[in-house]
């Protein structure tokens, strides 16, 4: 059975870097997918779906649910390893509920844990504006992205806490400290 770990956190929390490092450290058993990277790749491809995705991400808005869920389910289904790390999902209550619904119909995948990388808004903003990867890394878009992240967070936390699978990690330490703690936690669940 595949074990799925969702890694959530504010823009700039380091969730993608953390997941990449853990997947590299444990390439024998784990694979990492970033929802953001999967969507950015599609956007960069210039396809019709990519253009649609770009029309949302360029404004800091959420990509429509059915496109995101298709992307994630495809990644899980085709994962070459049994431990799957996906970061940047869910970002809304609707995404959470849709994934929960899809996973409830699959007996070959278990959502093992949701790991929340916690950082303050100030730290997140400094990191995002400091990296400036593209047109979506500016103060106005950051503000929108942060609001989109924070608005559904209490309900997402409550849902996964009720399922006893939410685990919070302090994201305001060194990458090595965060990765070490997160990797030990994941290994303890597999």
Secondary structure, DSSP 4 states (H G I P E B T S, - for coil): -EEEEEEEE-TTSSHHHHHHHHHHHTTTTEEEEEHHHHHHHHHHHT-HHHHHHHHHHTTTPPPPHHHHHHHHHHHHHT-SSSEEEEES---SHHHHHHHHHHHHT-SSEEEEEEEEEE--HHHHHHHHHHH--STT-SHHHHHHHHHHHHHHHHHHHHHHHHTT-EEEEE-SS-HHHHHHHHHHHHHHH-
